[in-house]
Amino acid sequence: MRRCTRTACLSPAMATMTYDYADSTAVLGPLAIVHIPGALHLCIEHARRTSVPRGWEVIRLPLEDAAPVRMPSDDLLALADAVREIGLRHDDPEPAAVHLPHEPAVLRTAGHLRLLGTVD
């Protein structure tokens, strides 16, 4: 359980606030599953009272009964999920040598990462 990042607040975090300095925008949404460097993890009370600097825009996503969401900013996590998904498959008991054709079939994409398969 993560705690609110506000000083002296012992309440559990329920929301994550991230910033885009280039666009002068802050996004306040449900608690992220992964730690995001530079983000604020806030309790529900601080999330409701938080404001942004003058001239900034704040995008508030619904917080009520929201489950934590995974922020798609970490390519390493996307790669780990793809590897885990392949490792959990039980349809190929013996690993075989993979010979990629000239143009491999793209099975799934996550950001700029792609999961390639062989064409039968």
N, C-alpha and C positions, 0 to 999 in steps of 0.2 A: 504494500500500500504506500503510495507516494503522498507526501504531505504538501500542503499549500506552500508556495515559495515566498509568500509575504512574511516579513519579519514578525516573529512571535506568534504566528498563527499555527495552531496545532491541528486544524481541521484537515480531513482528507481532500486531496486534489480531485476535482470533478471536471475541470476544463483545461484546455491548453491554448495559450495565446502565442502566435508566431508573428514575426514582423517581416515586411519586405521594404527595406529602407529605400531602395531605388524608386518604388512607386508610392512611398509614404502611406502604406497600407498595413493594417494589423488585422489578423484573422483570429477570432475567438470561437472555438468549437469544442466538441467533446474531447475528453482526455485521450491523448495519444497513447498507444500501446508501448511504443519505443521512446526512449529518451531522445529529445531533440535539443542539441546544444543551442543555447541562447533563448529557448522558449520558456515561457512562464507557465507553471502548472498551478492552477488556482482552485480554491474551494468555491462552492457555489455562491457564497456571499461576496467574495472578492471579485468573482467573474461578473456579477451583476453591477458592481460599483466601479469597475475598472474603466478608465477613460484613456484616450490616446492624445498625443501632443496636438496642439492647434495646427490646423491645416492637413491633418492626417485623416484618412478614411478608415473606419472600422467595419469589418464584415462579421456579423454575429450569426453563427449557426445555432440551430436549436440544441439545447442542453438537456431538457427534461427527459428522463428515462433513456438517455443515450448510452449505448455501450461504447467502450473505448474503440477508437478507430486507428488503423495503421496509416501513418503518413507515408506517401509514396516517394519520399525524397532520398531514401537510402538505397543505392544500387547494390550494396553489399547484402542487404537483407533480401532484396529481390533475387539475387543470385543464390543465396542460401535456401530460399523457398523453392526455387527451381531444382536445385540439387536434392533437397529433401523429398520433393515430389517424385523425382526419378528413383531415388533410393527406396521409396516405400512401395514401388510397383512390384508385384509378385508374378507378373506374366512372363518374365524372362529369368529363369533360375540360374543360368550360366551366362556370365558376361561374354559377349562375342566381340570380335574386332569390328569396328564400324568403318565402313568405306563410304564416304560421302560422295554423292554424284556431283556433277558440275554445278547444279543448282539445287541445294538442299531445300527441303520443305520446311517452312516456318510453322512450327506447331503452336507457339504461344509467344507473346511479347509482353515485356514489363519495362516501360520506359524505353531506353535505347538497347536493352538486353533482349536477345531472342533465343528461344529454345528450338534447336534444329533437330530434325529427324531424318531418317533415311527414307527414300522412295523405294517401295517394293516392286 
